[in-house]
Amino acid sequence: MLTSLQGRSVIVTGGSKGIGRGIARVFARAGVKLTLVGRDQAALAAAVAEMTAAGAIARSAVCDVSDYDQVRRMVDAAAEVQGGLDVVCANAGSFPQVKMVDMTPEDWDQMMANNLRSTFLCVKAAIPHFERAGKGRVIVTSSITGPVTGYPGWSHYGASKAGQLGFIKTAAMELSRYNTTINAVMPGNIVTEGLEGLGEDYLKTMAASIPLKRLGAVEDIGHAALFFASDEAAYITGQQIIVDGGQILPESLEAIASI
């Protein structure tokens, strides 16, 4: 059993839906003080209501996480209201599918801003609070797509997610002076609103290619994030864990068929 996180101060970006909401749900059950960050106030309000019912002291913050001034204000406000800052879950991101032949330079830049720049900005804004507290945790939501696998239409997404893993290696060294760790969770195919939008055929095909024969739940990512935030993970930093039901393991469809 992990040491209780009851009463700790947590920020989850992209927390109003999808994996972020799943992460928030797991932390809420641990009894934390929680700031959910997103762009949709109505979606945030619904998420806050759910987290409060689950046992968290929860609030929302509308923020464009690619804008440093907004991020800094959001982080400072969360720390002030919640009595400090213990954990930042840098989860916000996007994954529009577009092949390179149709991709514009602006599409590429927007993906890097949403997924990679935002990770850096959230960590940078949190440093003064981790320094003040003498400790901290950062958990980054990366992906198997980019660092391990590829998929047509997501070259920009894959690059941003691989970039996050490159970022955490040096960030881990620089954050060590503040007794702060940074690690990444790498989801495979997780059932979210965005994934469901790709269609039932896609969901069935992807589930069939996974050894556990199912797609993951958002809480599966939340539990991994909760471990990285725990006292028991205090000596783990600059690392990543794949949570994918074994998706990356088969050499071929024939390998899956033989299970």
C-alpha positions in Angstrom: 0.0 0.0 0.0 1.3 3.4 -0.9 1.8 6.1 1.7 -1.3 8.3 1.7 -1.4 11.4 -0.5 -4.3 12.8 1.5 -4.2 16.6 1.5 -1.4 17.0 -1.0 -1.7 19.7 -3.7 -2.0 18.5 -7.2 -2.4 20.1 -10.7 -3.7 18.1 -13.6 -3.6 19.8 -17.0 -6.0 18.6 -19.6 -8.0 17.4 -16.7 -11.6 18.0 -17.9 -11.8 14.9 -20.1 -10.0 11.8 -21.4 -6.8 10.6 -19.8 -6.5 13.8 -17.7 -9.9 13.2 -16.2 -8.9 9.6 -15.4 -5.7 10.8 -13.7 -7.7 13.3 -11.7 -10.2 10.7 -10.7 -7.5 8.4 -9.3 -5.9 11.3 -7.4 -9.4 12.5 -6.2 -9.9 9.1 -4.5 -6.7 9.6 -2.7 -8.1 12.8 -1.1 -5.9 15.4 -2.6 -6.4 19.1 -3.2 -6.9 19.3 -6.9 -6.7 21.9 -9.7 -8.1 20.8 -13.0 -6.8 22.8 -16.0 -8.4 23.1 -19.4 -10.0 25.4 -21.9 -13.7 24.4 -21.7 -15.3 25.9 -18.5 -18.4 23.8 -18.7 -16.4 20.6 -19.1 -14.2 21.6 -16.2 -17.2 22.4 -14.0 -18.5 18.9 -14.6 -15.1 17.3 -13.8 -14.7 19.4 -10.6 -18.2 18.2 -9.5 -17.1 14.6 -10.1 -13.8 15.0 -8.2 -15.4 16.7 -5.3 -17.9 13.8 -5.0 -14.9 11.4 -5.1 -13.3 13.0 -2.1 -11.0 15.7 -3.4 -11.0 19.4 -2.7 -11.3 20.4 -6.3 -11.2 23.6 -8.3 -10.8 24.5 -12.0 -8.6 26.8 -14.0 -9.2 27.9 -17.6 -5.7 28.1 -19.1 -3.9 27.9 -22.5 -1.0 25.8 -21.4 1.1 26.9 -24.4 1.0 30.5 -23.0 3.6 31.0 -20.3 2.0 34.0 -18.6 -1.3 32.0 -18.3 0.5 28.9 -17.1 2.5 30.9 -14.5 -0.6 32.6 -13.1 -2.5 29.2 -13.0 0.3 27.5 -11.1 0.8 30.3 -8.7 -2.9 30.5 -8.0 -3.2 26.8 -7.4 -0.3 26.9 -5.0 -1.8 29.8 -3.1 -5.2 28.3 -2.8 -4.0 24.8 -2.0 -1.3 25.7 0.4 1.7 24.9 -1.8 2.3 22.5 -4.7 3.3 18.9 -4.4 2.5 17.3 -7.8 2.1 18.5 -11.4 0.6 16.1 -13.9 1.5 17.6 -17.3 -1.1 15.8 -19.3 -2.6 18.4 -21.7 -2.2 17.7 -25.4 -3.9 17.2 -28.7 -3.7 14.5 -31.4 -5.4 15.6 -34.7 -4.6 13.2 -37.4 -3.2 14.6 -40.7 -0.7 13.1 -43.1 2.5 15.0 -43.9 1.4 15.6 -47.5 -1.6 17.6 -46.1 0.1 19.0 -42.9 1.0 22.6 -42.8 3.9 24.1 -40.9 1.3 25.7 -38.7 -0.2 22.3 -37.9 3.2 21.1 -36.8 3.9 24.2 -34.7 0.5 24.0 -33.0 1.1 20.4 -32.0 4.5 21.2 -30.6 3.0 24.1 -28.6 0.1 22.0 -27.2 2.1 18.9 -26.3 5.8 19.7 -25.9 6.1 23.4 -25.1 3.2 23.1 -22.6 5.2 20.4 -20.7 8.2 22.7 -20.4 6.1 25.7 -19.3 4.3 23.8 -16.6 7.5 22.4 -15.1 9.2 25.8 -15.3 6.3 27.6 -13.5 6.3 25.0 -10.8 10.0 25.2 -9.9 9.8 28.1 -7.4 7.1 26.2 -5.5 9.0 22.9 -5.5 12.1 24.9 -4.3 10.0 26.5 -1.5 8.6 23.1 -0.4 11.9 21.3 -0.7 10.3 18.5 -2.8 8.0 17.8 -5.7 6.7 15.4 -8.3 6.1 15.9 -12.1 4.3 13.2 -14.1 4.3 13.7 -17.9 1.7 11.9 -20.1 3.7 10.8 -23.2 2.7 8.0 -25.5 4.0 4.8 -27.2 3.3 6.7 -30.5 6.6 8.4 -31.4 9.0 6.9 -28.9 8.2 3.3 -29.8 5.6 3.0 -32.6 4.3 5.1 -35.5 1.0 5.6 -37.1 0.1 7.4 -40.4 -1.1 10.9 -39.7 0.6 11.4 -36.4 4.2 12.3 -37.4 3.9 15.6 -35.6 2.2 14.0 -32.5 4.8 11.3 -32.4 7.6 13.8 -32.6 6.1 15.8 -29.7 5.7 12.7 -27.5 9.3 11.6 -28.2 10.4 15.1 -27.4 8.8 14.8 -24.0 10.9 11.8 -23.2 14.0 13.7 -24.3 13.0 16.6 -22.1 12.6 14.6 -18.9 16.1 13.2 -19.0 17.8 16.5 -18.5 14.9 17.9 -16.5 15.4 15.1 -14.0 19.0 16.3 -13.4 18.1 19.9 -13.1 15.1 19.3 -10.8 17.1 17.1 -8.5 18.5 20.1 -6.7 14.9 20.8 -5.5 14.4 17.2 -4.4 11.9 16.9 -7.3 11.4 13.9 -9.6 10.0 13.8 -13.1 8.8 10.7 -14.9 6.5 9.8 -17.8 3.6 7.5 -18.4 3.4 6.2 -22.0 -0.2 5.1 -22.8 -1.1 2.7 -25.5 -4.6 2.8 -26.8 -6.8 4.1 -24.1 -10.6 4.5 -24.4 -11.3 8.3 -24.4 -13.7 10.6 -26.2 -11.0 11.3 -28.8 -10.3 7.6 -29.5 -14.0 6.8 -29.7 -14.2 9.5 -32.4 -12.0 7.4 -34.6 -14.9 4.9 -35.0 -16.0 1.5 -33.9 -13.9 -0.4 -36.5 -10.7 1.3 -35.3 -11.5 0.4 -31.7 -12.2 -3.2 -32.6 -9.1 -3.5 -34.7 -6.8 -2.0 -32.1 -8.3 -4.2 -29.3 -7.6 -7.3 -31.5 -3.9 -6.3 -31.8 -3.4 -6.1 -28.0 -2.4 -9.3 -26.1 -4.8 -8.5 -23.3 -7.5 -8.2 -26.0 -8.9 -4.9 -24.7 -8.2 -1.2 -24.8 -7.0 0.5 -21.6 -9.1 2.6 -19.2 -8.1 6.1 -18.3 -7.7 5.0 -14.7 -5.0 2.6 -15.8 -2.9 5.7 -16.6 -4.0 7.4 -13.4 -2.8 4.5 -11.3 0.7 4.7 -12.9 0.7 8.5 -12.3 -0.3 8.0 -8.7 2.6 5.7 -8.1 5.1 8.2 -9.6 3.6 10.8 -7.2 4.0 8.6 -4.2 6.7 8.6 -1.5 7.5 5.1 -2.6 8.7 6.4 -6.0 11.0 9.0 -4.4 14.2 7.3 -5.9 12.8 7.1 -9.5 13.4 10.0 -11.8 13.9 10.5 -15.5 12.1 7.3 -16.3 9.1 6.1 -18.3 6.6 3.3 -17.9 4.6 1.9 -20.8 0.9 1.1 -20.0 -0.4 -0.6 -23.1 -1.7 -4.1 -22.3 1.3 -5.5 -24.2 0.4 -3.6 -27.4 4.0 -3.1 -28.5 5.1 -6.7 -27.9 3.9 -8.8 -30.8 6.2 -9.1 -33.8 3.3 -9.6 -36.2 -0.5 -10.3 -36.5 0.4 -14.0 -36.6 1.9 -13.7 -33.1 -1.4 -12.3 -31.8 -3.4 -15.0 -33.6 -1.3 -17.7 -31.9 -2.2 -16.6 -28.4 
